[in-house]
Amino acid sequence: MTTVLFAVSAAVAVAGQLKITAWARARWSSQRAIVYGITLMSTAFLPPFVDTGTATGTSGRAAWAVALAPLFAPVVLPGLGTAMVYPFEMDTVVSLAGGRLVAPHHGLCNTVAGLGITPGNLTTGAVRDAADRPGRPNRPGGCSRRRARSAPAAPHCWRARVVWPRVPDGSSRR
């Protein structure tokens, strides 16, 4: 399933980059496109918390689409947001550099972005570790180990099964 999600993310970027950039350029200024793109990326955190029910083998296509939306939305939304932001971000860096020494300015921009991403990743890891302690059975998105095993078709619980795999003795594979 992870491979499918990576393929969807790549397909969004490859198929949509030029169209998304042209669409955003026709409607907004560079600054506004960056703000809207970042807002779009930030909405990717919300779909996993939506309980859309469980699709079964007898469910129709619409039921499967609704059930899978919380799984694919966190992949598609950042892809769309990044496709919207990146060209305008690059133009902004070039204009701030005054057309001179553009590469070092891009390097500085990426370094600052990395410094901003690091605390977020550390915090996310700490929250997941805290949620995995004994006596804390609930997972982000409302999934518990019991629910993830008893209802594997519920897409909002698939993440719990993938992120916190268990070996037969009950210990974590970390």
FIDREN-522947 format. One record per residue: residue in three letters; z, x, y of N, C-alpha, C, O in turn. Coordinates in steps of 0.2 Angstrom, whole numbers, padded with zeros to 4 digits, always signed. Layout:
# residues N
ALAZXYZXYZXYZXY
...
This chain:
# residues 174
MET+0000+0004-0006+0000+0000+0000+0000+0004+0006-0003+0003+0011
THR+0003+0010+0006+0004+0014+0012-0003+0017+0014-0005+0017+0020
THR-0007+0018+0009-0014+0021+0010-0018+0015+0014-0022+0017+0018
VAL-0017+0009+0012-0021+0003+0015-0019+0003+0022-0023+0002+0027
LEU-0012+0004+0024-0010+0004+0031-0013+0009+0035-0015+0008+0040
PHE-0013+0015+0032-0016+0021+0036-0024+0020+0037-0026+0021+0042
ALA-0027+0017+0032-0034+0015+0032-0035+0010+0038-0040+0011+0042
VAL-0031+0005+0038-0031+0000+0044-0030+0003+0050-0034+0002+0055
SER-0025+0007+0051-0024+0011+0057-0030+0015+0059-0032+0015+0065
ALA-0033+0019+0055-0039+0023+0056-0045+0018+0058-0049+0020+0063
ALA-0046+0013+0055-0051+0008+0056-0051+0005+0063-0056+0004+0066
VAL-0045+0004+0065-0044+0001+0072-0046+0006+0077-0049+0004+0082
ALA-0044+0012+0076-0046+0018+0081-0053+0019+0081-0056+0019+0086
VAL-0056+0020+0075-0063+0021+0075-0068+0016+0077-0072+0017+0081
ALA-0066+0010+0075-0070+0004+0076-0069+0001+0083-0074-0001+0086
GLY-0063+0002+0086-0062-0001+0092-0061+0003+0098-0061+0001+0104
GLN-0061+0010+0098-0060+0014+0103-0064+0013+0109-0062+0012+0115
LEU-0071+0013+0108-0076+0013+0114-0075+0006+0117-0076+0005+0123
LYS-0075+0001+0112-0075-0006+0114-0069-0008+0118-0069-0011+0124
ILE-0063-0006+0116-0057-0007+0119-0056-0003+0126-0054-0006+0131
THR-0059+0003+0126-0059+0006+0133-0063+0003+0138-0062+0002+0144
ALA-0069+0001+0136-0074-0003+0140-0071-0009+0143-0072-0011+0148
TRP-0068-0013+0138-0065-0019+0140-0059-0018+0145-0059-0022+0150
ALA-0055-0013+0144-0049-0012+0148-0052-0010+0155-0049-0012+0160
ARG-0057-0005+0155-0059-0002+0161-0063-0008+0166-0062-0008+0172
ALA-0066-0013+0162-0069-0018+0166-0064-0023+0169-0065-0027+0174
ARG-0058-0023+0167-0053-0028+0169-0047-0025+0173-0044-0028+0178
TRP-0045-0019+0172-0039-0016+0175-0041-0009+0178-0046-0006+0176
SER-0036-0007+0182-0036+0000+0184-0033+0005+0179-0031+0002+0174
SER-0034+0011+0179-0032+0016+0174-0024+0015+0173-0022+0015+0168
GLN-0020+0014+0179-0013+0014+0179-0011+0007+0175-0006+0007+0171
ARG-0014+0002+0177-0013-0004+0173-0014-0004+0166-0011-0007+0162
ALA-0020-0001+0164-0022-0001+0157-0017+0003+0153-0015+0001+0147
ILE-0014+0009+0156-0009+0012+0153-0003+0008+0152+0000+0008+0146
VAL-0001+0005+0157+0005+0000+0156+0004-0005+0151+0009-0006+0147
TYR-0001-0008+0151-0003-0014+0146-0003-0011+0139-0001-0014+0134
GLY-0006-0005+0138-0007-0002+0132+0000+0000+0129+0001-0001+0123
ILE+0004+0003+0133+0011+0005+0131+0015-0001+0129+0019-0001+0124
THR+0014-0007+0133+0018-0013+0131+0015-0016+0125+0019-0018+0121
LEU+0009-0015+0123+0006-0018+0117+0009-0014+0111+0011-0016+0106
MET+0009-0007+0112+0012-0003+0107+0020-0005+0106+0022-0005+0100
SER+0023-0006+0111+0030-0008+0110+0031-0014+0106+0037-0015+0103
THR+0027-0019+0107+0027-0025+0103+0027-0024+0096+0029-0029+0092
ALA+0025-0019+0093+0024-0017+0086+0031-0017+0083+0031-0018+0076
PHE+0037-0017+0086+0043-0017+0083+0045-0024+0082+0050-0025+0078
LEU+0042-0029+0084+0045-0036+0083+0042-0039+0077+0047-0043+0074
PRO+0036-0039+0075+0034-0042+0069+0038-0041+0062+0039-0046+0059
PRO+0041-0035+0061+0045-0035+0055+0051-0039+0055+0054-0041+0049
PHE+0053-0042+0060+0059-0046+0061+0058-0053+0060+0062-0057+0060
VAL+0051-0055+0059+0049-0062+0059+0049-0063+0051+0045-0060+0047
ASP+0052-0069+0049+0052-0071+0042+0046-0076+0041+0047-0082+0044
THR+0041-0074+0038+0035-0078+0038+0035-0082+0031+0030-0085+0030
GLY+0040-0081+0027+0040-0084+0020+0037-0079+0015+0035-0074+0016
THR+0036-0082+0009+0033-0079+0004+0027-0082+0001+0026-0088+0000
ALA+0021-0078+0000+0015-0080-0002+0015-0079-0010+0017-0074-0012
THR+0013-0084-0014+0013-0083-0021+0005-0083-0023+0001-0084-0019
GLY+0004-0082-0030-0002-0082-0032-0006-0089-0031-0012-0089-0031
THR-0003-0094-0030-0006-0101-0029-0006-0102-0021-0009-0108-0020
SER-0004-0098-0017-0005-0099-0010-0012-0098-0008-0015-0094-0011
GLY-0013-0101-0002-0020-0101+0000-0021-0094+0004-0016-0091+0005
ARG-0027-0093+0007-0028-0087+0011-0024-0087+0017-0022-0082+0020
ALA-0023-0093+0020-0020-0094+0027-0012-0092+0026-0009-0088+0030
ALA-0009-0094+0020-0002-0092+0018-0002-0085+0017+0003-0082+0019
TRP-0007-0082+0014-0006-0074+0013-0007-0071+0020-0004-0066+0021
ALA-0012-0073+0024-0013-0070+0030-0006-0070+0035-0004-0065+0038
VAL-0003-0076+0034+0003-0076+0038+0009-0072+0035+0013-0069+0039
ALA+0009-0072+0029+0014-0068+0025+0013-0060+0026+0018-0056+0026
LEU+0007-0058+0027+0006-0051+0027+0006-0049+0035+0006-0043+0036
ALA+0006-0053+0039+0005-0052+0047+0011-0047+0049+0010-0042+0052
PRO+0017-0048+0046+0023-0043+0048+0022-0036+0045+0025-0031+0048
LEU+0018-0036+0040+0016-0029+0037+0011-0025+0041+0011-0019+0042
PHE+0006-0029+0043+0000-0026+0046+0000-0025+0054-0002-0021+0057
ALA+0004-0030+0057+0005-0030+0064+0008-0023+0067+0005-0021+0072
PRO+0013-0021+0064+0016-0014+0066+0011-0008+0065+0012-0003+0068
VAL+0006-0009+0062+0000-0004+0061-0005-0005+0066-0008+0000+0069
VAL-0007-0011+0067-0013-0013+0071-0011-0013+0078-0015-0010+0082
LEU-0005-0015+0080-0003-0015+0087-0003-0008+0091-0006-0007+0096
PRO+0000-0003+0087+0000+0003+0090-0007+0006+0090-0008+0010+0095
GLY-0011+0005+0085-0018+0007+0086-0021+0005+0091-0025+0008+0095
LEU-0021-0002+0093-0024-0005+0098-0021-0002+0105-0025+0000+0110
GLY-0015-0001+0105-0012+0001+0111-0014+0008+0113-0015+0010+0119
THR-0014+0012+0108-0016+0019+0108-0023+0020+0111-0025+0024+0115
ALA-0027+0016+0108-0034+0016+0109-0035+0014+0117-0040+0016+0120
MET-0031+0010+0119-0031+0008+0126-0028+0013+0131-0031+0014+0136
VAL-0023+0016+0129-0020+0021+0133-0023+0028+0134-0024+0030+0139
TYR-0025+0030+0128-0027+0037+0128-0032+0039+0133-0032+0045+0136
PRO-0038+0036+0133-0043+0038+0138-0041+0038+0145-0043+0042+0149
PHE-0037+0033+0147-0034+0033+0154-0029+0038+0155-0029+0041+0161
GLU-0025+0040+0150-0020+0045+0150-0024+0052+0151-0022+0056+0156
MET-0029+0053+0148-0033+0059+0148-0036+0060+0155-0036+0065+0159
ASP-0039+0054+0158-0042+0054+0165-0036+0056+0170-0037+0059+0175
THR-0030+0053+0169-0025+0054+0174-0023+0061+0174-0021+0064+0179
VAL-0022+0064+0168-0021+0071+0167-0026+0076+0171-0024+0080+0175
VAL-0032+0074+0170-0038+0078+0173-0037+0077+0181-0038+0082+0184
SER-0036+0071+0183-0035+0070+0190-0029+0074+0193-0029+0076+0199
LEU-0023+0073+0190-0017+0077+0192-0018+0085+0192-0016+0088+0196
ALA-0023+0087+0187-0024+0094+0187-0029+0096+0192-0030+0102+0194
GLY-0032+0092+0196-0037+0093+0201-0043+0096+0198-0047+0100+0202
GLY-0044+0095+0192-0050+0098+0189-0050+0105+0187-0055+0108+0184
ARG-0044+0108+0188-0043+0115+0186-0038+0116+0181-0033+0112+0181
LEU-0038+0121+0177-0033+0122+0171-0031+0115+0168-0025+0114+0167
VAL-0036+0112+0166-0035+0105+0162-0032+0106+0156-0027+0102+0154
ALA-0033+0111+0152-0030+0112+0145-0023+0113+0146-0019+0110+0142
PRO-0020+0117+0150-0013+0118+0150-0010+0112+0153-0004+0110+0150
HIS-0013+0108+0157-0010+0102+0159-0009+0097+0153-0004+0093+0153
HIS-0015+0097+0149-0014+0092+0143-0009+0095+0138-0005+0091+0135
GLY-0008+0101+0138-0003+0104+0133+0004+0102+0136+0008+0100+0132
LEU+0005+0103+0142+0011+0101+0145+0013+0093+0144+0018+0091+0143
CYS+0008+0089+0145+0008+0082+0144+0011+0081+0137+0015+0077+0135
ASN+0007+0084+0132+0009+0083+0125+0016+0086+0123+0020+0083+0119
THR+0018+0091+0126+0025+0094+0125+0030+0089+0128+0035+0088+0125
VAL+0029+0086+0134+0034+0081+0137+0034+0075+0132+0039+0072+0131
ALA+0028+0073+0130+0028+0067+0125+0032+0068+0119+0036+0064+0117
GLY+0031+0074+0116+0035+0076+0110+0043+0077+0111+0046+0075+0107
LEU+0044+0079+0117+0052+0079+0119+0054+0072+0120+0060+0071+0118
GLY+0050+0067+0122+0052+0060+0122+0053+0057+0115+0057+0053+0114
ILE+0048+0059+0111+0048+0056+0104+0054+0058+0100+0056+0054+0096
THR+0056+0064+0101+0061+0067+0096+0067+0063+0096+0070+0061+0091
PRO+0070+0061+0102+0076+0057+0102+0075+0051+0098+0080+0048+0095
GLY+0070+0048+0099+0068+0041+0096+0068+0042+0089+0071+0038+0085
ASN+0065+0047+0086+0065+0048+0079+0072+0050+0076+0073+0047+0071
LEU+0075+0054+0080+0082+0055+0077+0087+0049+0077+0091+0048+0073
THR+0086+0045+0082+0090+0039+0082+0088+0034+0077+0092+0031+0074
THR+0081+0033+0076+0079+0029+0070+0082+0032+0063+0084+0028+0059
GLY+0081+0038+0062+0084+0041+0056+0092+0040+0055+0094+0038+0050
ALA+0095+0040+0061+0103+0039+0061+0104+0032+0059+0109+0030+0055
VAL+0100+0027+0062+0101+0020+0061+0100+0018+0053+0103+0015+0050
ARG+0094+0021+0051+0093+0020+0044+0098+0023+0039+0100+0020+0034
ASP+0100+0029+0041+0106+0032+0037+0112+0028+0037+0115+0027+0032
ALA+0114+0025+0043+0120+0021+0043+0119+0014+0039+0123+0012+0037
ALA+0113+0012+0039+0111+0005+0036+0111+0007+0028+0112+0002+0024
ASP+0111+0013+0026+0110+0014+0019+0117+0016+0016+0118+0017+0010
ARG+0122+0016+0020+0129+0018+0017+0131+0012+0013+0130+0006+0014
PRO+0136+0014+0008+0138+0009+0003+0143+0004+0007+0146+0006+0012
GLY+0142-0002+0005+0146-0008+0009+0142-0011+0015+0144-0015+0018
ARG+0136-0008+0016+0131-0010+0021+0124-0012+0018+0119-0009+0018
PRO+0124-0018+0014+0118-0020+0010+0112-0022+0014+0107-0022+0011
ASN+0113-0024+0020+0108-0027+0024+0103-0022+0027+0106-0016+0029
ARG+0097-0023+0027+0092-0018+0029+0089-0021+0036+0089-0027+0037
PRO+0085-0017+0040+0082-0019+0045+0077-0025+0043+0073-0024+0038
GLY+0076-0030+0047+0071-0035+0045+0074-0040+0041+0071-0045+0039
GLY+0081-0040+0040+0084-0045+0036+0083-0044+0028+0084-0049+0025
CYS+0081-0038+0026+0080-0037+0019+0086-0034+0015+0088-0029+0018
SER+0088-0036+0010+0094-0033+0006+0090-0030+0000+0085-0032-0002
ARG+0094-0026-0004+0091-0023-0010+0090-0029-0015+0085-0029-0018
ARG+0094-0033-0015+0094-0039-0020+0087-0043-0018+0084-0045-0023
ARG+0087-0045-0012+0081-0049-0010+0074-0045-0011+0069-0048-0013
ALA+0074-0038-0009+0068-0035-0010+0066-0034-0018+0060-0034-0019
ARG+0071-0034-0022+0069-0034-0029+0067-0041-0032+0063-0041-0036
SER+0071-0046-0030+0070-0053-0032+0064-0056-0029+0061-0061-0032
ALA+0061-0054-0023+0056-0057-0020+0051-0052-0018+0050-0051-0012
PRO+0048-0048-0022+0043-0043-0020+0037-0045-0016+0034-0041-0013
ALA+0036-0051-0017+0030-0054-0013+0031-0055-0005+0026-0056-0002
ALA+0037-0054-0003+0039-0055+0004+0038-0049+0007+0041-0044+0006
PRO+0033-0049+0012+0030-0043+0015+0036-0040+0019+0036-0034+0020
HIS+0040-0044+0022+0045-0041+0027+0050-0037+0022+0054-0033+0025
CYS+0050-0038+0016+0055-0034+0012+0051-0028+0008+0055-0024+0005
TRP+0045-0028+0008+0042-0022+0005+0044-0016+0008+0045-0011+0005
ARG+0045-0016+0015+0047-0010+0018+0053-0007+0016+0054-0001+0015
ALA+0058-0012+0014+0064-0010+0012+0063-0006+0005+0067-0002+0003
ARG+0059-0009+0001+0058-0006-0006+0054+0001-0005+0056+0005-0009
VAL+0050+0002+0000+0047+0008+0000+0051+0013+0004+0051+0019+0002
VAL+0055+0011+0009+0059+0016+0013+0065+0018+0009+0067+0024+0009
TRP+0068+0014+0005+0074+0015+0002+0073+0015-0006+0076+0010-0009
PRO+0069+0019-0009+0068+0018-0016+0074+0020-0020+0078+0024-0018
ARG+0075+0017-0026+0081+0018-0030+0079+0021-0037+0074+0018-0039
VAL+0083+0026-0039+0081+0028-0046+0086+0024-0051+0090+0020-0048
PRO+0084+0024-0057+0088+0019-0062+0096+0020-0061+0099+0015-0063
ASP+0098+0026-0060+0106+0027-0059+0109+0024-0053+0115+0024-0052
GLY+0104+0021-0048+0107+0018-0042+0107+0023-0036+0109+0020-0031
SER+0106+0029-0037+0106+0034-0032+0100+0033-0028+0095+0031-0030
SER+0100+0036-0022+0094+0036-0017+0090+0042-0019+0093+0047-0022
ARG+0083+0042-0018+0079+0048-0019+0078+0053-0014+0074+0057-0014
ARG+0082+0052-0009+0082+0057-0003+0083+0064-0005+0082+0068+0000
